[in-house]
Amino acid sequence: MTDNLRGAMWIILAAICAAGMTLSIRGLGTDIAIMQIVFVRCLIGLGLVLLFSARQRSIRIITPQWKWLMARSLMTLVALFCGFYTISVLPLALVTVLFFTAPLFVTILAVPFFGETIGWRRGFATLGGFAGTMVVLRPGIAEFEPAMLLALSSSLLFAGVLLIGKKLSKTDSISTMMFYGMTVAGLGSLPIAVSQWQDPSWAQWALMFSVAGFGTLRGFGDTKGYALGEASVMAPFQYTRLVIVVIAGYFIFAEVPDMFTVIGGLIIIMSSLYIAHRERKRPTKVGEIAAP
């Protein structure tokens, strides 16, 4: 079995877990406060990180890069809140499509982060992706949902998390980054979670455990997939998530994607795939970033 094939299997697993997390959050709806969900997700996720990394002892609490780790963790907290909230209130296909703008933000932010240059082909592809985003947002055509901006904010923050993670990967392990992320985001969400705490039913506890489990496994699967395979080869497989979410959204929540979401989503996906294709043709650089 080739590295690309093994990597693709990990990416598909990550996509299934991401879809499972999305559906679990939607199943909770607005009955449980978002910060309560974030706190439980971080608490359980922290336990899983400690469990998985116990044998290798790969977590370093004291590190010279602690300021970057703190910044990345705070961005994770806000990204989780924005992402979880939009999943609970927006159509599943629409919010998932908006989440796929993250590779576009990565392309742009890699310029100030790593001094990369964007060639004219990648530049046009990125502009095309954002044009697709405008189609999804449909300004002036249909009633605008402010929560859409929160979905884009989540993608922007996630892109920042990826780029900082790339920078930190030279000095700190993935376990260290996940430990900081879950600890800081958990502590940051704790005060609001306590003030808004509602006693969950057994079914709601099961869904919150699913959010945490799927979220942690998704991060592990993405990391393994991109570590094994070429980013440009792995990129198409992450869109398995969108297929699963659309099908499940139809059968479980009776949601049908509208024309704007379908057209805009196709533009965003084609733009992201072309950017990944161009990355494959470029010489490998320190700042090269895989699509999330």
Sequence and secondary structure as in RCSB ss.txt:
>XXXX:A:sequence
MTDNLRGAMWIILAAICAAGMTLSIRGLGTDIAIMQIVFVRCLIGLGLVLLFSARQRSIRIITPQWKWLMARSLM
TLVALFCGFYTISVLPLALVTVLFFTAPLFVTILAVPFFGETIGWRRGFATLGGFAGTMVVLRPGIAEFEPAMLL
ALSSSLLFAGVLLIGKKLSKTDSISTMMFYGMTVAGLGSLPIAVSQWQDPSWAQWALMFSVAGFGTLRGFGDTKG
YALGEASVMAPFQYTRLVIVVIAGYFIFAEVPDMFTVIGGLIIIMSSLYIAHRERKRPTKVGEIAAP
>XXXX:A:secstr
  HHHHHHHHHHHHHHHHHHHHHHHHHHTTSS HHHHHHHHHHHHHHHHHHHHTTTT   SS TTHHHHHHHHHH
HHHHHHHHHHHHHHS HHHHHHHHTTHHHHHHHHHHHHH     HHHHHHHHHHHHHHHHHH TTTS   THHHH
HHHHHHHHHHHHHHHHHHTTTS HHHHHHHHHHHHHHHHHHHHHHT     HHHHHHHHHHHHHHHHHHHHHHHH
HHHS HHHHGGGGGHHHHHHHHHHHHHH     HHHHHHHHHHHHHHHHHHHHHHHS   TT     
